[in-house]
Amino acid sequence: MTMPNPNFDAEALYRTLADRVKSGLANAEHAAIVGIYSGGAWLAERLAAEMQLTDRLGFIDVSFYRDDYAERGLHAEVKPTQIPFEVEGATILLVDDVLYTGRTTRAAINELFDYGRPAKIMLAALVDRGGRELPIAADFIADTATLSDDQQLVLHRADDGRFSLTVDHA
């Protein structure tokens, strides 16, 4: 059983991330937010509500776009991608919970381009745990963490919408 990690106050990290995103997108034209299922989607929902961008909120499931799809297979819950706004020329804030190898981000960018060519894509992540396999960096992060290869940082959302983080062993 995993317990919330006291070293990672997910609500405090969210506040830090939200402040950085709001400041960074203050002058962005045609801003939109796209969350990567599932943790990134939860963060994106809350960010969009706070920034009054709920009409420019989308969600991506990158399952079919990952380069390791054949090895990993499909998750039990593949969710439909929903991009209800014009991607062409938009400033897209792509949101994920944990940035690690960069493969999920690459897959999400590939999928976004199937919907049009954004003017700019920016990346926000609650936690950057390093270990990049691709040259991808977040524009906005709340914190960094070092974990061993057999650990993963998992975001949870309670029924009341509050976030918590656990360190799970693979």
Steps between C-alpha positions, in 0.01 A plus 500: 500500500627847419444804717519868409860615513542777759791638298262580214212726602307474173268790582793732577675383182183569301480856639864561397437360153178700456674825597781437253261405220275803555799732491651329196177503299385848603564648154454189286270534202244228429606306811362151550572223749536131415541243777654158450285225657471445784700711745572772246130515413410556866755780529385653170136502614584695812734738316240568231234576762730742686610671177147510354606289203249216535379563143862449383571183696588171336622155596739255333549127543836419342465120514505451123774761445765362731809356335494212749136408431592148385694434822260660746167416343189696583392625840178352627331838463579660165313829495400695190704805409286814517622820333187720472680814377706606198860386551628690194679814623424440869743524790457159659591427859559124512459374858633179653536395861854357490767565236741209477640355176326746267330226298148590613562866414632408155196283437265779611669752269471256208130458572443876533642552152233266363253773599691792347815704540509696825686830513678376811494204738608550860536219753395507866566214743439473870828315557807447280677182603785522248606189311429646158541277196393777262602867491184634665479758778201650679430873484327482839567256785417513868783278625763244406546156652755223480361150513652162425408324177268261685296785647232714344331814621122469471248783525163424658183709509259458789124526462518860624755582225805526727826359371747268671819331382632156580827330420415154368741215434479346154 
